[in-house]
Amino acid sequence: MMLPFLVFYLQGNYVLGVYMALGALIVSLADTTGPRAYRRNGMLASCVSIFLSALVTVSLNTNVYLQAIQVPVFCFLFSMITVYGARASAVGLAGLLVMAISMGAISTGASSLKFAFFILIGGVWYTLFSLFISQVRLFRLAQQALGECVLRISKYLIVRSRYYFPSENLEQNNSQLAKLQVSVIEHQETVREILFKSRVKMEESIKPEQLLIVIFVDILDIFDQMISSHYEYEQLRKDYGRYGILEMFGKVIRMVADDLSLLGYALIANEKPKKNETRQAALEGLKAEIDSLGAKGVKTLVLNRIFANLRAISNRVEDIQNYFYEEQFTFIPQTWEESLSRFVGKQSFSLKLIRDNLSLESPVFRYALRLAAAAFVGFLLSQVSFLGKNSYWVVLGILLIMRPNFSLTKKRSLNQIVGTLVGGISGILILYFVEDYTLRMLILVLLIILANAFIRIRYFWSVVFMTPFIFIVFGFLYPGNDLQVARERVVDILLASGISFVFIKYFLPTWEYGGMKSLLKDSLKADLVYLSQIISSVQPEAFNELDYRLARKRMFMQTAKLSAAFQRMLDEPKRQQKNNELMLKLVVLNNTLSSYFSSLSHSLIEAKQELTSSSQFVLVKRSRNYLLRSLTHLGESGFEVDFGVLDNAEELLSSGGVVEDQLLTEQLTLIKKTCKDIERLSRSL
């Protein structure tokens, strides 16, 4: 990214190097993790976006009235393409950032075409370099994304282990676990897109790309098994807390999580994961302790169920580790390979999507209008003389801070203010004490590397490093006036934060509660479809594993969306949190139901258990009916899902063991009770 700057700096023309570095930096926003074709198209679209934005903006810089028209129009148009997804949003943001930066380009004496051309060259340079690096080893991007996903699952399992330590707060743990589950689902979707859209055809020989797909499928099953491990932890603590057995469970779970963490780091570093020889011994010790309690007359049925689930997860982790040493695993069937594209969504770029969102009912349309209005006000204020002649930074600050929802804008505003103050002080100190341009250049390279490294994972630190970077750039562009420019930037960003906060709160605000009912409906629909797929497994000829896995994916994604929206709602003003207590109960019940469904799927599909009594089928029917009634209460009528297997209930009954039959009935009873509670609460929405 900084190579063009270094080349031009060594030639004595650092201004052109700055333009190219800015172009490269801004185009990198669209270079998010994903299939290579998506990344290429996103970066090329960003190159077009920044070139046109720079050319138009610099051409209008001498006419403040035309600029006053351009700012809100560009903000609206570039924001509306957010309807096409996160990568398209990055393309629009790239154009807007260049627009704001270009407002000051005329003061450097650069012509319109020259400025826009070198911004474009910087963007093209970054695009070609990024694609070249990813082409060297195609599977490495997928491998690193998979490693990050495994690390998230490891962290999820660590938090889940806290349930087994009586000193840990259950409510806080539930909240943290819900947030982590959203993160895990997002990472899974990223890996799914890279692997299933950039895959190679399965052949007889083992290839790294094929191994990654096999590992990913196993990781999905492991996470599903973690979700299914949901119990009444308060009761669990009452029953077994005094024996010390729960802490033993927690420690073994953390050992499994540590092994997953080692696997994740090994994938990222392209190494073989280290095996933990003590895990198996710890499992055996845990089993011995459970048997010891049973011998003393303590009921250990629940403990044995938890242990069986934990051992199954441990064995799956060990199987993945063995792939790297023995290269023995079952290939994904050819029919699966041909159907992998069904697991990833298709992005439509139809203009109809834009037209459908040209309404105040659309959150994207409201955001586009809000950003346009805020940027227009920011531009007008930037013309006030006491703010300085370069205070177009107010507009740039608004573009960086304002997001479609209140919670993220609030968080960004705080990060931007504190980060700018910390980074601004650092930048002023650098400009004051470091007068040598060569040393400033070296600091500049270090700052841009750090800012780019943190931009997607820790926005606050990205701002801290980016602010002195900008100050040093201004030092190159405006020699002798750099400290004055730096002080102006701090004032401008404070003003931008204030404007953003006022507009997100009072101008066409979009509050999360408005979409909660719709998200709940989508989640309940996904629950019903997943339940139908699970129940269809009792009739082998009616069961399709691909459809089952697709239904599972959709259920987890909808559950994650609902949880994420609720978490955002909690960050909004109290008076905008309508029905928050009721929604909290529904979100918790929905997450619990997902866990129960996962547990049922393991019983019927993995453990090959069968329904053995008519009462079990009755429990399934009642669960289905409660969910259908819930949808009716929420305004959804006519939703149909195939439960045809239930019509042949008597023919599908089989004989089973007493213990297995009791456990299965207990699972179905819990599912029915949870569905009944959801139906009862949904009447009040």
C-alpha positions as CSV (number, residue, x, y, z in Angstrom):
1,M,0.0,0.0,0.0
2,M,2.8,2.4,0.9
3,L,5.1,1.4,-2.0
4,P,3.9,4.1,-4.4
5,F,4.5,6.7,-1.7
6,L,8.0,5.5,-1.0
7,V,8.9,5.4,-4.7
8,F,7.6,9.0,-5.3
9,Y,9.2,10.2,-2.0
10,L,12.6,8.9,-3.1
11,Q,12.1,10.8,-6.4
12,G,11.3,14.0,-4.5
13,N,7.6,14.1,-5.5
14,Y,5.9,13.0,-2.3
15,V,2.6,14.7,-3.0
16,L,1.8,12.4,-5.9
17,G,2.9,9.5,-3.6
18,V,0.4,10.7,-1.0
19,Y,-2.4,10.7,-3.6
20,M,-1.6,7.1,-4.7
21,A,-1.3,6.0,-1.0
22,L,-4.7,7.4,-0.3
23,G,-6.2,5.7,-3.3
24,A,-4.7,2.4,-2.2
25,L,-5.9,2.9,1.4
26,I,-9.5,3.7,0.4
27,V,-9.8,0.8,-2.1
28,S,-8.6,-1.6,0.6
29,L,-12.0,-1.0,2.4
30,A,-13.7,-3.2,-0.3
31,D,-11.0,-5.9,0.1
32,T,-12.9,-7.8,2.8
33,T,-12.7,-11.6,3.2
34,G,-14.7,-13.5,0.6
35,P,-14.5,-15.3,-2.7
36,R,-11.7,-14.0,-5.0
37,A,-14.2,-12.9,-7.7
38,Y,-16.2,-10.9,-5.2
39,R,-13.1,-9.2,-3.9
40,R,-11.9,-8.4,-7.4
41,N,-15.3,-6.9,-8.4
42,G,-15.5,-4.9,-5.2
43,M,-12.1,-3.4,-5.6
44,L,-12.6,-2.6,-9.3
45,A,-15.9,-1.0,-8.5
46,S,-14.2,1.1,-5.8
47,C,-11.5,2.2,-8.3
48,V,-14.3,3.5,-10.6
49,S,-16.1,5.1,-7.6
50,I,-13.0,7.0,-6.3
51,F,-12.0,8.2,-9.8
52,L,-15.4,9.6,-10.6
53,S,-15.8,11.1,-7.1
54,A,-12.3,12.7,-7.2
55,L,-12.8,14.0,-10.8
56,V,-16.2,15.6,-10.1
57,T,-15.3,17.0,-6.7
58,V,-12.0,18.7,-7.7
59,S,-13.7,20.1,-10.7
60,L,-16.3,21.8,-8.5
61,N,-14.0,23.0,-5.8
62,T,-14.0,26.6,-7.1
63,N,-17.8,26.9,-6.8
64,V,-19.1,26.5,-3.3
65,Y,-22.7,26.5,-4.5
66,L,-22.2,23.5,-6.8
67,Q,-20.3,21.8,-3.9
68,A,-23.3,22.4,-1.7
69,I,-25.4,20.5,-4.2
70,Q,-22.9,17.8,-4.8
71,V,-22.3,16.8,-1.2
72,P,-25.9,15.7,-0.3
73,V,-26.5,14.2,-3.8
74,F,-23.4,12.0,-3.6
75,C,-24.1,11.0,-0.1
76,F,-27.6,9.9,-1.0
77,L,-26.5,8.0,-4.2
78,F,-23.5,6.3,-2.7
79,S,-25.4,5.3,0.4
80,M,-28.3,3.8,-1.5
81,I,-26.1,1.1,-2.9
82,T,-25.9,-0.3,0.6
83,V,-29.0,-2.4,-0.4
84,Y,-26.6,-4.6,-2.3
85,G,-24.7,-5.7,0.8
86,A,-21.6,-5.0,2.9
87,R,-19.1,-5.0,0.1
88,A,-21.3,-2.6,-2.0
89,S,-21.5,-0.4,1.1
90,A,-17.7,-0.3,1.2
91,V,-17.6,0.7,-2.5
92,G,-20.0,3.6,-1.7
93,L,-18.0,4.6,1.3
94,A,-14.9,4.7,-0.8
95,G,-16.5,7.2,-3.1
96,L,-17.7,9.4,-0.3
97,L,-14.4,9.4,1.5
98,V,-12.6,10.5,-1.7
99,M,-15.2,13.2,-2.2
100,A,-14.5,14.6,1.3
101,I,-10.7,14.4,0.9
102,S,-10.9,15.9,-2.6
103,M,-12.5,19.1,-1.3
104,G,-9.1,20.4,-0.3
105,A,-7.1,19.1,-3.3
106,I,-7.4,22.4,-5.3
107,S,-5.3,24.1,-2.6
108,T,-2.3,22.0,-3.5
109,G,-2.4,23.2,-7.1
110,A,-3.2,19.8,-8.5
111,S,-5.4,19.8,-11.7
112,S,-8.6,17.9,-11.6
113,L,-7.5,15.1,-14.0
114,K,-4.1,14.7,-12.5
115,F,-5.4,14.4,-8.9
116,A,-8.1,11.9,-9.9
117,F,-5.7,9.9,-12.1
118,F,-3.2,9.4,-9.3
119,I,-5.9,8.5,-6.9
120,L,-7.1,5.9,-9.4
121,I,-3.6,4.6,-10.0
122,G,-3.2,4.0,-6.3
123,G,-6.5,2.1,-6.2
124,V,-5.5,0.0,-9.2
125,W,-2.1,-0.7,-7.8
126,Y,-3.6,-2.0,-4.5
127,T,-6.2,-4.2,-6.5
128,L,-3.5,-5.8,-8.6
129,F,-1.2,-6.4,-5.7
130,S,-4.0,-7.9,-3.5
131,L,-5.1,-10.2,-6.3
132,F,-1.6,-11.3,-7.0
133,I,-0.9,-12.1,-3.4
134,S,-4.1,-14.1,-3.1
135,Q,-3.4,-15.9,-6.4
136,V,0.0,-17.2,-5.2
137,R,-1.8,-19.8,-2.9
138,L,-5.5,-19.7,-3.6
139,F,-6.5,-21.8,-0.5
140,R,-4.6,-19.7,2.0
141,L,-7.3,-17.0,2.3
142,A,-9.9,-19.7,3.0
143,Q,-7.5,-21.5,5.4
144,Q,-7.0,-18.3,7.4
145,A,-10.7,-17.5,7.4
146,L,-11.4,-21.0,8.7
147,G,-8.7,-20.6,11.3
148,E,-10.4,-17.4,12.6
149,C,-13.8,-19.2,12.6
150,V,-12.3,-22.0,14.7
151,L,-10.8,-19.5,17.1
152,R,-14.3,-17.9,17.6
153,I,-15.8,-21.3,18.3
154,S,-13.0,-21.9,20.8
155,K,-13.9,-18.7,22.6
156,Y,-17.5,-19.6,22.5
157,L,-16.8,-23.0,24.2
158,I,-14.7,-21.2,26.8
159,V,-17.6,-19.0,27.7
160,R,-19.9,-22.0,27.7
161,S,-17.6,-23.7,30.2
162,R,-18.4,-21.0,32.7
163,Y,-21.9,-22.5,33.2
164,Y,-20.1,-25.2,35.2
165,F,-18.5,-22.9,37.7
166,P,-21.1,-21.9,40.3
167,S,-19.4,-18.6,41.0
168,E,-20.1,-17.4,37.4
169,N,-23.2,-15.2,36.8
170,L,-25.6,-17.0,34.5
171,E,-27.4,-14.0,33.1
172,Q,-24.1,-12.3,32.2
173,N,-22.9,-15.5,30.6
174,N,-26.1,-15.9,28.6
175,S,-25.7,-12.3,27.2
176,Q,-22.0,-12.9,26.3
177,L,-22.8,-16.2,24.8
178,A,-25.5,-14.7,22.6
179,K,-23.1,-12.1,21.2
180,L,-20.4,-14.8,20.5
181,Q,-22.9,-17.0,18.8
182,V,-23.7,-14.1,16.4
183,S,-20.0,-13.7,15.7
184,V,-19.5,-17.4,15.1
185,I,-22.4,-17.5,12.6
186,E,-21.0,-14.5,10.7
187,H,-17.5,-16.2,10.5
188,Q,-19.1,-19.4,9.4
189,E,-20.9,-17.6,6.6
190,T,-17.7,-15.9,5.5
191,V,-15.9,-19.3,5.3
192,R,-18.8,-20.9,3.6
193,E,-18.7,-18.2,0.8
194,I,-15.0,-18.5,0.3
195,L,-14.9,-22.3,0.2
196,F,-18.1,-23.0,-1.7
197,K,-17.7,-20.3,-4.3
198,S,-14.0,-20.6,-4.9
199,R,-13.7,-24.4,-4.6
200,V,-12.0,-26.8,-6.9
201,K,-13.6,-30.0,-8.1
202,M,-13.2,-33.1,-6.0
203,E,-10.6,-35.5,-7.4
204,E,-9.0,-38.7,-6.3
205,S,-6.0,-37.1,-4.7
206,I,-6.2,-35.2,-1.5
207,K,-5.8,-31.4,-2.0
208,P,-5.5,-28.7,0.6
209,E,-8.8,-27.1,-0.6
210,Q,-10.6,-30.4,-0.2
211,L,-9.3,-30.9,3.3
212,L,-10.5,-27.5,4.3
213,I,-14.0,-28.3,3.1
214,V,-14.0,-31.6,5.1
215,I,-12.7,-29.7,8.2
216,F,-15.3,-27.0,7.8
217,V,-18.1,-29.6,7.7
218,D,-16.8,-31.2,10.9
219,I,-16.5,-27.8,12.6
220,L,-20.1,-27.0,11.7
221,D,-21.2,-30.3,13.3
222,I,-19.0,-29.6,16.4
223,F,-20.6,-26.2,16.8
224,D,-24.1,-27.7,16.4
225,Q,-23.2,-30.2,19.1
226,M,-22.1,-27.4,21.4
227,I,-25.4,-25.6,20.8
228,S,-27.3,-28.8,21.7
229,S,-25.6,-29.0,25.1
230,H,-28.1,-26.7,26.8
231,Y,-29.4,-27.6,30.3
232,E,-31.2,-26.0,33.2
233,Y,-28.0,-24.7,34.7
234,E,-29.5,-23.3,37.9
235,Q,-31.0,-26.7,38.6
236,L,-27.8,-28.4,37.6
237,R,-25.9,-26.3,40.1
238,K,-28.4,-27.1,42.9
239,D,-28.2,-30.8,42.2
240,Y,-24.4,-31.2,41.7
241,G,-22.7,-28.0,42.9
242,R,-21.7,-29.5,46.2
243,Y,-19.8,-32.5,44.7
244,G,-17.2,-30.5,42.7
245,I,-18.1,-32.5,39.6
246,L,-19.3,-29.4,37.7
247,E,-15.9,-27.7,38.0
248,M,-14.3,-30.9,36.6
249,F,-16.6,-30.6,33.6
250,G,-15.7,-26.9,33.2
251,K,-11.9,-27.7,33.2
252,V,-12.3,-30.5,30.6
253,I,-14.4,-28.3,28.4
254,R,-11.7,-25.6,28.5
255,M,-9.1,-28.3,27.5
256,V,-11.2,-29.0,24.4
257,A,-11.5,-25.3,23.8
258,D,-7.7,-24.9,24.1
259,D,-7.2,-27.7,21.5
260,L,-9.6,-25.9,19.2
261,S,-7.6,-22.7,19.7
262,L,-4.4,-24.5,18.8
263,L,-6.2,-25.9,15.7
264,G,-7.3,-22.4,14.7
265,Y,-3.8,-20.9,15.1
266,A,-2.3,-23.8,13.2
267,L,-4.7,-23.2,10.3
268,I,-3.8,-19.5,10.2
269,A,0.0,-20.3,10.3
270,N,-0.3,-23.2,7.9
271,E,1.1,-25.7,10.4
272,K,0.1,-29.0,11.8
273,P,-1.9,-28.7,15.0
274,K,-0.3,-30.0,18.2
275,K,-2.1,-32.9,19.9
276,N,-3.0,-32.7,23.6
277,E,-2.3,-36.1,25.1
278,T,-3.8,-35.2,28.5
279,R,-7.3,-34.5,27.2
280,Q,-8.2,-38.2,27.0
281,A,-6.8,-38.9,30.4
282,A,-8.9,-36.0,31.8
283,L,-12.0,-37.4,30.1
284,E,-11.4,-40.8,31.7
285,G,-10.9,-39.2,35.1
286,L,-14.2,-37.3,34.7
287,K,-16.0,-40.5,33.8
288,A,-14.6,-42.3,36.8
289,E,-15.8,-39.5,39.1
290,I,-19.3,-39.7,37.6
291,D,-19.3,-43.5,38.2
292,S,-18.1,-42.9,41.7
293,L,-21.0,-40.5,42.4
294,G,-23.4,-43.1,40.9
295,A,-22.1,-45.8,43.2
296,K,-22.9,-43.5,46.2
297,G,-26.5,-43.3,45.1
298,V,-26.4,-39.9,43.3
299,K,-28.5,-39.8,40.2
300,T,-26.1,-39.3,37.3
301,L,-28.3,-39.6,34.2
302,V,-27.9,-35.9,33.3
303,L,-24.1,-36.0,34.1
304,N,-23.7,-39.0,31.7
305,R,-25.6,-37.1,29.0
306,I,-23.3,-34.1,29.3
307,F,-20.3,-36.4,29.4
308,A,-21.4,-38.2,26.3
309,N,-21.8,-35.0,24.4
310,L,-18.5,-33.7,25.6
311,R,-16.7,-36.9,24.6
312,A,-18.3,-36.8,21.2
313,I,-17.1,-33.2,20.7
314,S,-13.6,-34.2,21.9
315,N,-13.5,-37.1,19.5
316,R,-14.5,-34.9,16.5
317,V,-11.7,-32.5,17.4
318,E,-9.2,-35.4,17.5
319,D,-10.5,-36.6,14.2
320,I,-9.7,-33.2,12.7
321,Q,-6.2,-33.3,14.2
322,N,-5.6,-36.7,12.7
323,Y,-6.4,-35.4,9.2
324,F,-3.1,-33.5,9.3
325,Y,-1.1,-36.6,10.3
326,E,-2.8,-39.6,8.8
327,E,-4.6,-38.1,5.9
328,Q,-7.5,-40.5,6.4
329,F,-11.0,-39.1,6.2
330,T,-14.2,-39.7,4.3
331,F,-14.5,-37.6,1.1
332,I,-17.6,-35.5,0.7
333,P,-19.9,-37.3,-1.7
334,Q,-19.9,-36.2,-5.3
335,T,-23.6,-35.2,-5.0
336,W,-22.6,-33.0,-2.1
337,E,-19.8,-31.4,-4.1
338,E,-22.3,-30.6,-6.9
339,S,-24.7,-29.0,-4.4
340,L,-22.3,-26.8,-2.3
341,S,-23.5,-23.7,-4.1
342,R,-26.9,-24.1,-2.4
343,F,-25.2,-23.2,0.9
344,V,-24.3,-19.7,-0.3
345,G,-26.7,-16.9,-1.2
346,K,-26.8,-15.2,-4.6
347,Q,-26.4,-11.4,-4.8
348,S,-28.7,-9.6,-7.1
349,F,-27.7,-6.2,-8.5
350,S,-31.1,-5.4,-10.1
351,L,-32.2,-1.8,-10.2
352,K,-35.5,-3.1,-8.9
353,L,-33.9,-3.5,-5.5
354,I,-33.1,0.2,-5.5
355,R,-36.6,1.1,-6.6
356,D,-38.1,-1.1,-3.9
357,N,-36.1,0.7,-1.3
358,L,-37.1,4.2,-2.4
359,S,-39.5,4.5,0.5
360,L,-39.5,5.8,4.1
361,E,-40.3,2.3,5.1
362,S,-36.8,1.2,4.0
363,P,-34.0,1.6,6.6
364,V,-31.5,2.1,3.8
365,F,-33.5,5.0,2.3
366,R,-33.8,6.7,5.7
367,Y,-30.1,6.2,6.3
368,A,-29.3,7.7,2.9
369,L,-31.4,10.8,3.5
370,R,-30.0,11.1,7.1
371,L,-26.4,11.0,5.9
372,A,-27.1,13.4,3.0
373,A,-28.7,15.9,5.4
374,A,-26.0,15.6,8.1
375,A,-23.2,16.0,5.5
376,F,-24.9,19.0,4.0
377,V,-25.1,20.7,7.5
378,G,-21.5,19.7,8.1
379,F,-20.5,21.3,4.8
380,L,-22.3,24.5,5.6
381,L,-20.6,24.7,9.0
382,S,-17.2,24.0,7.3
383,Q,-17.6,27.3,5.4
384,V,-17.5,29.3,8.7
385,S,-14.2,31.1,8.6
386,F,-13.2,30.6,12.3
387,L,-13.1,26.8,11.7
388,G,-10.2,27.2,9.2
389,K,-9.9,27.0,5.5
390,N,-9.5,23.2,5.5
391,S,-12.5,22.3,7.6
392,Y,-14.0,20.0,5.0
393,W,-12.8,17.5,7.6
394,V,-16.2,18.0,9.3
395,V,-17.8,16.2,6.3
396,L,-15.2,13.5,6.3
397,G,-15.7,12.9,10.0
398,I,-19.5,12.5,9.5
399,L,-18.9,10.0,6.8
400,L,-16.7,7.9,9.0
401,I,-18.9,8.1,12.1
402,M,-22.5,7.8,10.9
403,R,-23.8,4.3,10.5
404,P,-27.3,3.0,9.6
405,N,-28.2,2.2,13.3
406,F,-28.0,4.2,16.5
407,S,-25.9,1.8,18.6
408,L,-23.0,1.6,16.0
409,T,-23.1,5.3,15.4
410,K,-22.9,6.0,19.1
411,K,-20.0,3.6,19.5
412,R,-18.2,5.0,16.5
413,S,-18.8,8.6,17.7
414,L,-17.2,7.8,21.1
415,N,-14.3,5.9,19.5
416,Q,-13.8,8.7,17.0
417,I,-13.7,11.4,19.6
418,V,-11.4,9.6,22.1
419,G,-9.3,8.1,19.3
420,T,-8.9,11.5,17.6
421,L,-7.9,13.2,20.8
422,V,-5.3,10.5,21.7
423,G,-4.0,10.2,18.1
424,G,-4.2,14.0,17.7
425,I,-2.0,14.6,20.7
426,S,0.4,12.0,19.3
427,G,0.4,13.6,15.9
428,I,1.0,17.1,17.2
429,L,4.0,15.8,19.3
430,I,5.4,14.0,16.2
431,L,5.1,17.2,14.1
432,Y,6.6,19.3,16.8
433,F,9.6,17.1,17.7
434,V,10.3,15.3,14.4
435,E,11.3,17.8,11.8
436,D,13.3,15.4,9.6
437,Y,11.1,14.4,6.6
438,T,12.8,11.1,6.2
439,L,12.0,10.1,9.8
440,R,8.5,11.4,9.4
441,M,8.1,9.1,6.3
442,L,9.2,6.1,8.3
443,I,6.7,6.9,11.0
444,L,4.1,7.4,8.4
445,V,4.7,3.9,7.0
446,L,4.4,2.3,10.5
447,L,1.2,4.2,11.3
448,I,-0.6,3.2,8.1
449,I,0.3,-0.4,8.6
450,L,-1.1,-0.3,12.1
451,A,-4.2,1.6,11.1
452,N,-5.0,-0.8,8.3
453,A,-4.4,-3.8,10.6
454,F,-6.9,-2.6,13.2
455,I,-9.6,-1.0,10.9
456,R,-11.9,-4.0,10.9
457,I,-11.2,-5.5,14.3
458,R,-10.6,-2.6,16.7
459,Y,-11.9,0.7,15.2
460,F,-10.7,2.7,18.2
461,W,-7.1,1.8,17.6
462,S,-7.4,2.3,13.9
463,V,-8.5,5.9,14.6
464,V,-5.6,6.4,17.1
465,F,-3.1,5.4,14.4
466,M,-4.9,7.0,11.5
467,T,-5.1,10.5,13.1
468,P,-1.3,11.1,13.4
469,F,-1.0,9.6,9.9
470,I,-3.3,12.2,8.5
471,F,-1.5,14.9,10.4
472,I,1.9,13.9,9.0
473,V,0.3,13.8,5.5
474,F,-0.9,17.4,6.0
475,G,2.6,18.2,7.1
476,F,3.8,17.0,3.7
477,L,1.0,18.9,1.9
478,Y,1.2,22.1,3.9
479,P,4.8,22.6,5.1
480,G,5.1,25.2,7.8
481,N,1.4,25.2,8.6
482,D,1.1,21.6,9.8
483,L,0.5,22.3,13.5
484,Q,-2.3,24.8,12.7
485,V,-4.0,22.2,10.4
486,A,-3.6,19.5,13.1
487,R,-5.4,21.7,15.7
488,E,-8.2,22.4,13.2
489,R,-8.7,18.7,12.6
490,V,-9.4,18.0,16.3
491,V,-12.1,20.7,16.4
492,D,-13.6,19.4,13.2
493,I,-13.9,15.8,14.4
494,L,-15.6,16.9,17.6
495,L,-18.1,18.9,15.5
496,A,-18.6,15.9,13.2
497,S,-19.4,13.6,16.1
498,G,-21.9,16.0,17.5
499,I,-23.7,16.4,14.2
500,S,-23.8,12.6,13.6
501,F,-25.2,12.0,17.1
502,V,-28.0,14.6,16.7
503,F,-29.0,13.4,13.2
504,I,-29.0,9.7,14.0
505,K,-31.2,10.4,17.1
506,Y,-33.7,13.0,15.7
507,F,-33.7,12.9,11.9
508,L,-35.6,10.0,10.4
509,P,-34.3,7.7,13.2
510,T,-34.5,3.9,12.7
511,W,-35.0,2.0,15.9
512,E,-34.5,-1.7,16.3
513,Y,-37.8,-2.4,17.9
514,G,-39.5,-1.7,14.5
515,G,-37.9,-4.7,12.9
516,M,-37.9,-7.1,15.9
517,K,-41.3,-8.6,15.1
518,S,-40.3,-9.4,11.5
519,L,-37.0,-10.9,12.7
520,L,-38.9,-13.1,15.2
521,K,-41.2,-14.3,12.5
522,D,-38.3,-15.2,10.2
523,S,-36.6,-17.1,13.1
524,L,-39.8,-19.0,14.0
525,K,-40.2,-20.0,10.3
526,A,-36.7,-21.3,10.3
527,D,-37.3,-23.2,13.5
528,L,-40.4,-24.9,11.9
529,V,-38.5,-25.9,8.8
530,Y,-35.6,-27.3,10.8
531,L,-38.0,-29.3,13.1
532,S,-39.7,-30.7,10.0
533,Q,-36.3,-31.8,8.6
534,I,-35.4,-33.5,11.9
535,I,-38.6,-35.3,12.2
536,S,-38.4,-36.5,8.5
537,S,-35.3,-38.5,9.6
538,V,-37.6,-41.1,11.2
539,Q,-38.6,-42.1,7.6
540,P,-35.3,-42.7,5.7
541,E,-36.8,-42.3,2.3
542,A,-38.2,-38.9,3.2
543,F,-34.9,-37.6,4.7
544,N,-32.4,-35.5,2.6
545,E,-29.2,-34.6,4.5
546,L,-28.5,-31.6,2.3
547,D,-31.9,-30.1,3.0
548,Y,-31.4,-30.8,6.7
549,R,-28.1,-29.0,6.7
550,L,-29.5,-26.1,4.8
551,A,-32.4,-25.8,7.3
552,R,-29.9,-25.9,10.2
553,K,-27.8,-23.2,8.6
554,R,-30.9,-21.0,8.1
555,M,-32.1,-21.5,11.7
556,F,-28.7,-20.5,13.2
557,M,-28.5,-17.5,10.9
558,Q,-32.0,-16.2,11.8
559,T,-31.4,-16.9,15.5
560,A,-28.2,-14.9,15.3
561,K,-29.9,-12.0,13.4
562,L,-32.6,-11.8,16.1
563,S,-30.0,-11.8,18.9
564,A,-27.8,-9.2,17.3
565,A,-30.8,-6.9,16.7
566,F,-31.9,-7.2,20.3
567,Q,-28.3,-6.4,21.5
568,R,-28.3,-3.3,19.4
569,M,-31.7,-2.3,20.8
570,L,-30.3,-2.4,24.3
571,D,-27.8,0.3,23.3
572,E,-30.5,2.6,22.2
573,P,-32.2,5.2,24.4
574,K,-34.5,3.7,27.0
575,R,-37.6,5.2,25.7
576,Q,-37.0,3.6,22.3
577,Q,-36.7,0.1,23.8
578,K,-40.3,-0.9,23.5
579,N,-41.3,-4.3,24.8
580,N,-37.7,-5.0,25.7
581,E,-38.5,-7.3,28.7
582,L,-40.9,-9.3,26.5
583,M,-38.5,-9.4,23.6
584,L,-35.7,-10.5,26.0
585,K,-37.8,-13.5,27.0
586,L,-38.7,-14.3,23.4
587,V,-35.0,-14.1,22.3
588,V,-33.9,-16.3,25.2
589,L,-36.7,-18.8,24.5
590,N,-35.8,-18.8,20.8
591,N,-32.1,-19.5,21.5
592,T,-33.1,-22.2,24.0
593,L,-35.4,-23.8,21.3
594,S,-32.5,-23.8,18.9
595,S,-30.4,-25.7,21.4
596,Y,-33.2,-28.2,22.0
597,F,-33.7,-28.8,18.3
598,S,-30.0,-29.4,17.9
599,S,-30.1,-31.9,20.8
600,L,-33.1,-33.6,19.2
601,S,-31.3,-33.8,15.9
602,H,-28.3,-35.6,17.5
603,S,-30.7,-38.1,19.1
604,L,-32.6,-38.9,15.9
605,I,-29.9,-38.4,13.3
606,E,-26.5,-38.9,14.9
607,A,-27.5,-41.5,17.6
608,K,-30.1,-43.2,15.3
609,Q,-32.8,-43.2,18.0
610,E,-36.3,-43.7,16.9
611,L,-39.7,-42.6,18.0
612,T,-41.3,-45.4,20.0
613,S,-44.8,-44.1,21.2
614,S,-47.7,-42.2,19.9
615,S,-47.3,-39.7,22.7
616,Q,-44.0,-38.7,21.3
617,F,-45.6,-37.9,17.9
618,V,-48.3,-35.9,19.8
619,L,-45.6,-33.8,21.4
620,V,-44.1,-33.0,18.0
621,K,-47.5,-32.1,16.6
622,R,-48.2,-29.8,19.6
623,S,-44.8,-28.1,19.2
624,R,-45.5,-27.5,15.5
625,N,-49.0,-26.1,16.3
626,Y,-47.7,-23.8,19.0
627,L,-45.1,-22.3,16.6
628,L,-47.7,-21.9,13.8
629,R,-50.0,-20.1,16.3
630,S,-47.2,-17.9,17.3
631,L,-46.7,-16.9,13.7
632,T,-50.4,-16.1,13.4
633,H,-50.2,-13.9,16.5
634,L,-47.3,-12.1,14.8
635,G,-49.4,-11.4,11.7
636,E,-48.1,-14.2,9.5
637,S,-50.8,-16.4,8.1
638,G,-50.7,-19.1,5.5
639,F,-47.1,-20.3,6.3
640,E,-46.8,-23.9,5.2
641,V,-44.1,-26.4,6.1
642,D,-44.0,-30.1,5.3
643,F,-44.7,-32.4,8.3
644,G,-46.1,-35.2,6.1
645,V,-44.1,-37.8,8.1
646,L,-46.5,-37.2,11.0
647,D,-49.4,-38.6,8.9
648,N,-47.7,-42.1,9.1
649,A,-47.0,-42.0,12.8
650,E,-48.3,-45.4,13.7
651,E,-46.4,-47.2,10.9
652,L,-43.1,-45.5,12.0
653,L,-43.2,-46.5,15.6
654,S,-40.5,-48.9,16.8
655,S,-39.3,-50.4,20.0
656,G,-36.4,-48.9,21.9
657,G,-34.6,-49.0,25.2
658,V,-36.3,-47.7,28.3
659,V,-33.6,-45.1,29.0
660,E,-33.4,-43.9,25.4
661,D,-37.1,-43.7,25.2
662,Q,-37.3,-41.7,28.4
663,L,-34.6,-39.2,27.3
664,L,-36.3,-38.7,23.9
665,T,-39.6,-38.1,25.6
666,E,-38.0,-35.6,27.9
667,Q,-36.4,-33.7,25.0
668,L,-39.7,-33.5,23.2
669,T,-41.5,-32.4,26.3
670,L,-39.0,-29.5,26.8
671,I,-39.4,-28.5,23.1
672,K,-43.2,-28.5,23.5
673,K,-43.0,-26.4,26.7
674,T,-40.7,-23.9,25.1
675,C,-42.9,-23.6,22.0
676,K,-45.9,-23.1,24.3
677,D,-44.1,-20.3,26.1
678,I,-43.2,-18.6,22.8
679,E,-46.9,-18.9,21.7
680,R,-48.1,-17.4,25.0
681,L,-45.6,-14.4,24.9
682,S,-46.2,-13.7,21.2
683,R,-49.8,-12.9,21.8
684,S,-48.7,-9.7,23.6
685,L,-46.6,-8.4,20.8
